[in-house]
Amino acid sequence: MRLEPALGLALALFTLGCTSPVTTAPAPAPAAPGFVGRVVRVNAAQRFVIVQCERLPSEGDTLTLYRGKEPAGRLRATGPFRPPYVAADVLEGAPERGDAVRAEARITAEPETSGSNL
């Protein structure tokens, strides 16, 4: 009597029983700061710009202008938000058409808890 076919069948059944059909996907990482878009319009008199975005920022986000690899100013996304465009107020610098816009890291504050333990 040959054990090789029986052993092969038992091994195949064993490995099939060890696989799990349920897989869990890892939780998505929070969005990292990075490229948002490019300045397409500048209103120097009223100190705002229009940014064409690859990724829309949230209202109130602080954005950094880059001319080449050097920071050239700061913006605050104020809206209106009309994808793929957003208006942003100029906080610092003198933006120019074509400047790259990147989002800064967003720090979220922990909600305050009351110190009373009754």
NUKOLMAR-833977 format. One record per residue (C-alpha): residue in three letters; x, y, z. Coordinates in nm, 3 decimals, padded with zeros to 5 digits, m for minus. Layout:
N
<bapa><residuo>ALA</residuo><u>X</u><v>Y</v><w>Z</w></bapa>
...
END
This chain:
118
<bapa><residuo>MET</residuo><u>00.000</u><v>00.000</v><w>00.000</w></bapa>
<bapa><residuo>ARG</residuo><u>00.138</u><v>00.335</v><w>m00.100</w></bapa>
<bapa><residuo>LEU</residuo><u>00.111</u><v>00.623</v><w>00.145</w></bapa>
<bapa><residuo>GLU</residuo><u>00.232</u><v>00.894</v><w>m00.092</w></bapa>
<bapa><residuo>PRO</residuo><u>m00.110</u><v>00.976</v><w>m00.254</w></bapa>
<bapa><residuo>ALA</residuo><u>m00.287</u><v>00.967</v><w>00.082</w></bapa>
<bapa><residuo>LEU</residuo><u>m00.018</u><v>01.182</v><w>00.240</w></bapa>
<bapa><residuo>GLY</residuo><u>m00.040</u><v>01.435</v><w>m00.047</w></bapa>
<bapa><residuo>LEU</residuo><u>m00.420</u><v>01.451</v><w>m00.016</w></bapa>
<bapa><residuo>ALA</residuo><u>m00.399</u><v>01.498</v><w>00.362</w></bapa>
<bapa><residuo>LEU</residuo><u>m00.141</u><v>01.774</v><w>00.321</w></bapa>
<bapa><residuo>ALA</residuo><u>m00.358</u><v>01.953</v><w>00.061</w></bapa>
<bapa><residuo>LEU</residuo><u>m00.665</u><v>01.936</v><w>00.286</w></bapa>
<bapa><residuo>PHE</residuo><u>m00.463</u><v>02.058</v><w>00.583</w></bapa>
<bapa><residuo>THR</residuo><u>m00.332</u><v>02.365</v><w>00.399</w></bapa>
<bapa><residuo>LEU</residuo><u>m00.681</u><v>02.451</v><w>00.269</w></bapa>
<bapa><residuo>GLY</residuo><u>m00.819</u><v>02.438</v><w>00.620</w></bapa>
<bapa><residuo>CYS</residuo><u>m00.553</u><v>02.681</v><w>00.744</w></bapa>
<bapa><residuo>THR</residuo><u>m00.643</u><v>02.965</v><w>00.514</w></bapa>
<bapa><residuo>SER</residuo><u>m00.879</u><v>03.227</v><w>00.644</w></bapa>
<bapa><residuo>PRO</residuo><u>m01.135</u><v>03.373</v><w>00.404</w></bapa>
<bapa><residuo>VAL</residuo><u>m01.180</u><v>03.678</v><w>00.627</w></bapa>
<bapa><residuo>THR</residuo><u>m00.916</u><v>03.944</v><w>00.574</w></bapa>
<bapa><residuo>THR</residuo><u>m00.906</u><v>04.280</v><w>00.742</w></bapa>
<bapa><residuo>ALA</residuo><u>m00.777</u><v>04.580</v><w>00.554</w></bapa>
<bapa><residuo>PRO</residuo><u>m00.546</u><v>04.811</v><w>00.743</w></bapa>
<bapa><residuo>ALA</residuo><u>m00.698</u><v>05.139</v><w>00.855</w></bapa>
<bapa><residuo>PRO</residuo><u>m00.622</u><v>05.424</v><w>00.616</w></bapa>
<bapa><residuo>ALA</residuo><u>m00.347</u><v>05.657</v><w>00.729</w></bapa>
<bapa><residuo>PRO</residuo><u>m00.441</u><v>06.018</v><w>00.797</w></bapa>
<bapa><residuo>ALA</residuo><u>m00.377</u><v>06.247</v><w>00.504</w></bapa>
<bapa><residuo>ALA</residuo><u>m00.021</u><v>06.368</v><w>00.509</w></bapa>
<bapa><residuo>PRO</residuo><u>00.060</u><v>06.727</v><w>00.438</w></bapa>
<bapa><residuo>GLY</residuo><u>00.157</u><v>06.774</v><w>00.078</w></bapa>
<bapa><residuo>PHE</residuo><u>00.084</u><v>06.916</v><w>m00.262</w></bapa>
<bapa><residuo>VAL</residuo><u>m00.255</u><v>07.085</v><w>m00.291</w></bapa>
<bapa><residuo>GLY</residuo><u>m00.231</u><v>07.273</v><w>m00.620</w></bapa>
<bapa><residuo>ARG</residuo><u>m00.107</u><v>07.582</v><w>m00.805</w></bapa>
<bapa><residuo>VAL</residuo><u>m00.195</u><v>07.950</v><w>m00.798</w></bapa>
<bapa><residuo>VAL</residuo><u>m00.391</u><v>08.039</v><w>m01.114</w></bapa>
<bapa><residuo>ARG</residuo><u>m00.508</u><v>08.395</v><w>m01.027</w></bapa>
<bapa><residuo>VAL</residuo><u>m00.370</u><v>08.665</v><w>m00.800</w></bapa>
<bapa><residuo>ASN</residuo><u>m00.560</u><v>08.968</v><w>m00.673</w></bapa>
<bapa><residuo>ALA</residuo><u>m00.281</u><v>09.169</v><w>m00.509</w></bapa>
<bapa><residuo>ALA</residuo><u>m00.507</u><v>09.465</v><w>m00.426</w></bapa>
<bapa><residuo>GLN</residuo><u>m00.751</u><v>09.255</v><w>m00.220</w></bapa>
<bapa><residuo>ARG</residuo><u>m00.482</u><v>09.006</v><w>m00.106</w></bapa>
<bapa><residuo>PHE</residuo><u>m00.635</u><v>08.680</v><w>m00.222</w></bapa>
<bapa><residuo>VAL</residuo><u>m00.553</u><v>08.410</v><w>m00.475</w></bapa>
<bapa><residuo>ILE</residuo><u>m00.737</u><v>08.137</v><w>m00.661</w></bapa>
<bapa><residuo>VAL</residuo><u>m00.576</u><v>07.794</v><w>m00.634</w></bapa>
<bapa><residuo>GLN</residuo><u>m00.647</u><v>07.509</v><w>m00.876</w></bapa>
<bapa><residuo>CYS</residuo><u>m00.634</u><v>07.205</v><w>m00.653</w></bapa>
<bapa><residuo>GLU</residuo><u>m00.552</u><v>06.840</v><w>m00.693</w></bapa>
<bapa><residuo>ARG</residuo><u>m00.676</u><v>06.795</v><w>m00.336</w></bapa>
<bapa><residuo>LEU</residuo><u>m00.909</u><v>07.053</v><w>m00.183</w></bapa>
<bapa><residuo>PRO</residuo><u>m00.805</u><v>07.187</v><w>00.156</w></bapa>
<bapa><residuo>SER</residuo><u>m01.054</u><v>07.237</v><w>00.436</w></bapa>
<bapa><residuo>GLU</residuo><u>m01.182</u><v>07.581</v><w>00.525</w></bapa>
<bapa><residuo>GLY</residuo><u>m00.933</u><v>07.759</v><w>00.749</w></bapa>
<bapa><residuo>ASP</residuo><u>m00.637</u><v>07.540</v><w>00.652</w></bapa>
<bapa><residuo>THR</residuo><u>m00.304</u><v>07.721</v><w>00.641</w></bapa>
<bapa><residuo>LEU</residuo><u>m00.122</u><v>07.665</v><w>00.314</w></bapa>
<bapa><residuo>THR</residuo><u>00.239</u><v>07.736</v><w>00.220</w></bapa>
<bapa><residuo>LEU</residuo><u>00.337</u><v>07.889</v><w>m00.114</w></bapa>
<bapa><residuo>TYR</residuo><u>00.650</u><v>07.756</v><w>m00.284</w></bapa>
<bapa><residuo>ARG</residuo><u>00.835</u><v>07.919</v><w>m00.569</w></bapa>
<bapa><residuo>GLY</residuo><u>01.066</u><v>07.646</v><w>m00.689</w></bapa>
<bapa><residuo>LYS</residuo><u>01.186</u><v>07.472</v><w>m00.372</w></bapa>
<bapa><residuo>GLU</residuo><u>01.180</u><v>07.784</v><w>m00.154</w></bapa>
<bapa><residuo>PRO</residuo><u>00.883</u><v>07.894</v><w>00.063</w></bapa>
<bapa><residuo>ALA</residuo><u>00.740</u><v>08.218</v><w>m00.075</w></bapa>
<bapa><residuo>GLY</residuo><u>00.445</u><v>08.292</v><w>00.156</w></bapa>
<bapa><residuo>ARG</residuo><u>00.144</u><v>08.162</v><w>00.345</w></bapa>
<bapa><residuo>LEU</residuo><u>m00.227</u><v>08.142</v><w>00.262</w></bapa>
<bapa><residuo>ARG</residuo><u>m00.547</u><v>08.057</v><w>00.445</w></bapa>
<bapa><residuo>ALA</residuo><u>m00.817</u><v>07.865</v><w>00.257</w></bapa>
<bapa><residuo>THR</residuo><u>m01.132</u><v>08.072</v><w>00.299</w></bapa>
<bapa><residuo>GLY</residuo><u>m01.349</u><v>07.980</v><w>00.003</w></bapa>
<bapa><residuo>PRO</residuo><u>m01.562</u><v>07.978</v><w>m00.188</w></bapa>
<bapa><residuo>PHE</residuo><u>m01.482</u><v>07.615</v><w>m00.267</w></bapa>
<bapa><residuo>ARG</residuo><u>m01.576</u><v>07.528</v><w>m00.625</w></bapa>
<bapa><residuo>PRO</residuo><u>m01.383</u><v>07.213</v><w>m00.719</w></bapa>
<bapa><residuo>PRO</residuo><u>m01.115</u><v>07.214</v><w>m00.843</w></bapa>
<bapa><residuo>TYR</residuo><u>m01.075</u><v>07.579</v><w>m00.733</w></bapa>
<bapa><residuo>VAL</residuo><u>m01.058</u><v>07.748</v><w>m00.394</w></bapa>
<bapa><residuo>ALA</residuo><u>m01.002</u><v>08.108</v><w>m00.289</w></bapa>
<bapa><residuo>ALA</residuo><u>m00.740</u><v>08.174</v><w>m00.024</w></bapa>
<bapa><residuo>ASP</residuo><u>m00.641</u><v>08.488</v><w>00.165</w></bapa>
<bapa><residuo>VAL</residuo><u>m00.276</u><v>08.594</v><w>00.150</w></bapa>
<bapa><residuo>LEU</residuo><u>m00.128</u><v>08.594</v><w>00.501</w></bapa>
<bapa><residuo>GLU</residuo><u>00.239</u><v>08.649</v><w>00.404</w></bapa>
<bapa><residuo>GLY</residuo><u>00.441</u><v>08.699</v><w>00.089</w></bapa>
<bapa><residuo>ALA</residuo><u>00.362</u><v>08.807</v><w>m00.264</w></bapa>
<bapa><residuo>PRO</residuo><u>00.216</u><v>08.509</v><w>m00.453</w></bapa>
<bapa><residuo>GLU</residuo><u>00.263</u><v>08.475</v><w>m00.827</w></bapa>
<bapa><residuo>ARG</residuo><u>00.076</u><v>08.273</v><w>m01.085</w></bapa>
<bapa><residuo>GLY</residuo><u>00.224</u><v>07.922</v><w>m01.100</w></bapa>
<bapa><residuo>ASP</residuo><u>00.341</u><v>07.907</v><w>m00.737</w></bapa>
<bapa><residuo>ALA</residuo><u>00.295</u><v>07.562</v><w>m00.582</w></bapa>
<bapa><residuo>VAL</residuo><u>00.069</u><v>07.535</v><w>m00.279</w></bapa>
<bapa><residuo>ARG</residuo><u>00.121</u><v>07.276</v><w>m00.006</w></bapa>
<bapa><residuo>ALA</residuo><u>m00.081</u><v>07.200</v><w>00.305</w></bapa>
<bapa><residuo>GLU</residuo><u>00.085</u><v>07.227</v><w>00.643</w></bapa>
<bapa><residuo>ALA</residuo><u>00.043</u><v>06.959</v><w>00.907</w></bapa>
<bapa><residuo>ARG</residuo><u>m00.288</u><v>06.993</v><w>01.085</w></bapa>
<bapa><residuo>ILE</residuo><u>m00.278</u><v>06.956</v><w>01.461</w></bapa>
<bapa><residuo>THR</residuo><u>m00.605</u><v>06.852</v><w>01.617</w></bapa>
<bapa><residuo>ALA</residuo><u>m00.658</u><v>06.940</v><w>01.980</w></bapa>
<bapa><residuo>GLU</residuo><u>m00.788</u><v>06.687</v><w>02.226</w></bapa>
<bapa><residuo>PRO</residuo><u>m01.130</u><v>06.781</v><w>02.362</w></bapa>
<bapa><residuo>GLU</residuo><u>m01.110</u><v>06.923</v><w>02.712</w></bapa>
<bapa><residuo>THR</residuo><u>m01.256</u><v>06.717</v><w>02.991</w></bapa>
<bapa><residuo>SER</residuo><u>m01.389</u><v>06.864</v><w>03.312</w></bapa>
<bapa><residuo>GLY</residuo><u>m01.177</u><v>06.795</v><w>03.616</w></bapa>
<bapa><residuo>SER</residuo><u>m01.469</u><v>06.724</v><w>03.848</w></bapa>
<bapa><residuo>ASN</residuo><u>m01.513</u><v>06.368</v><w>03.962</w></bapa>
<bapa><residuo>LEU</residuo><u>m01.835</u><v>06.351</v><w>04.160</w></bapa>
END
